[in-house]
Each structure stands twice: as C-alpha cells, then as structure tokens.
Amino acid sequence: MDRVLIFAYGSNMNPEDVSNWLKGSDYDPQRISKLIENLIKSAKVGVLEGYELVWNYYSSTRGGGAVNIQERVRKEVWGVTYEADEE
C-alpha cells in the first residue's frame, strides 16, 4: 500500500481535533483510533514554503474565524507532517 505525506497546520496538528473531524465526516470509527495512533507516531516538524497563514475562513463549528493558508512568495507556514496509508 502506498504511503503519503500530509501537511497539517492550525488545529489539524491536534490529534483530538483530527479525530473529531473524522468522526463527523463519516469515517469508519474502528479505523479512526488506529489512524490517529499512526499519525502521532509519524509526526515531524514541517514547513510549507510559498504560503502564509491568513484568517479568512469562518468556522461554523467553532463559531468564529479559523486559520487558513494562501500562496505568498517568500513566506512559509510551519506545521507538522504526518505519514499515512494512501487509503
């Protein structure tokens, strides 16, 4: 099975938030805990070059603004990379 790298920033760096999002998105509950465990084990610091953080998104679940990213020359966003099965 192929592996992919996932770049996460903001609340997506929090395993509990990712787990809650997966549960709310109809992912198989039996697979979520295994996936989160694998994400935690594979987490490494990551940098996404050519992007910047912006506050241009409204989150109805949080009831307020949420961070987003947009392309921007000579900027970078720090976050976490996870490794996961492509599936």
C-alpha positions as CSV (number, residue, x, y, z in Angstrom):
1,M,0.0,0.0,0.0
2,D,1.3,3.5,-0.9
3,R,2.2,6.0,1.8
4,V,1.5,9.7,1.5
5,L,2.7,12.7,3.5
6,I,0.1,15.1,4.9
7,F,1.0,18.6,5.9
8,A,-1.1,19.9,8.9
9,Y,-1.3,23.4,10.4
10,G,-3.5,25.0,13.0
11,S,-6.0,22.7,14.7
12,N,-5.1,19.9,12.4
13,M,-1.9,19.5,14.4
14,N,-4.1,18.4,17.3
15,P,-4.9,14.6,17.1
16,E,-8.1,15.1,19.1
17,D,-9.4,17.7,16.6
18,V,-8.5,15.4,13.7
19,S,-10.3,12.5,15.4
20,N,-13.4,14.6,15.9
21,W,-13.3,15.8,12.3
22,L,-13.0,12.2,11.1
23,K,-16.0,11.1,13.3
24,G,-18.1,14.0,11.9
25,S,-17.1,13.1,8.3
26,D,-18.5,9.5,8.5
27,Y,-15.1,7.7,8.6
28,D,-15.2,4.2,9.9
29,P,-15.0,4.6,13.7
30,Q,-13.0,1.4,14.1
31,R,-10.3,2.8,11.8
32,I,-10.0,6.2,13.4
33,S,-8.1,5.3,16.5
34,K,-5.6,3.3,14.5
35,L,-5.2,6.2,12.1
36,I,-4.7,8.7,14.9
37,E,-2.1,6.4,16.5
38,N,-0.2,6.2,13.3
39,L,-0.3,9.9,12.7
40,I,1.1,10.6,16.2
41,K,3.9,8.1,15.7
42,S,4.9,9.6,12.3
43,A,4.5,13.3,13.2
44,K,7.5,15.5,12.3
45,V,8.0,19.3,12.0
46,G,7.2,20.5,8.5
47,V,7.5,23.7,6.6
48,L,5.3,24.6,3.6
49,E,7.2,27.2,1.5
50,G,5.5,29.7,-0.7
51,Y,2.4,30.0,1.6
52,E,1.3,32.2,4.6
53,L,-1.3,31.9,7.4
54,V,-4.4,34.0,6.9
55,W,-7.6,34.4,8.9
56,N,-10.1,34.5,6.0
57,Y,-12.3,31.5,6.9
58,Y,-15.3,31.3,9.2
59,S,-15.8,28.0,11.1
60,S,-19.4,27.4,11.9
61,T,-18.4,24.6,14.3
62,R,-16.1,26.9,16.2
63,G,-18.3,29.9,15.9
64,G,-15.6,32.2,14.6
65,G,-12.6,32.7,12.5
66,A,-10.2,29.9,11.7
67,V,-6.7,29.9,10.2
68,N,-6.3,29.1,6.5
69,I,-3.3,29.3,4.1
70,Q,-2.8,31.1,0.8
71,E,0.0,31.3,-1.7
72,R,2.5,34.0,-0.9
73,V,6.1,34.3,-2.4
74,R,8.9,34.3,0.2
75,K,6.6,33.2,3.0
76,E,6.3,29.9,4.9
77,V,3.9,28.1,7.1
78,W,5.3,25.9,9.9
79,G,3.3,22.8,10.9
80,V,3.5,19.1,11.1
81,T,3.9,16.3,8.5
82,Y,2.1,13.0,9.0
83,E,2.7,9.8,7.1
84,A,-0.4,7.7,6.3
85,D,-1.6,5.0,4.1
86,E,-3.0,6.5,0.8
87,E,-6.3,4.8,1.5
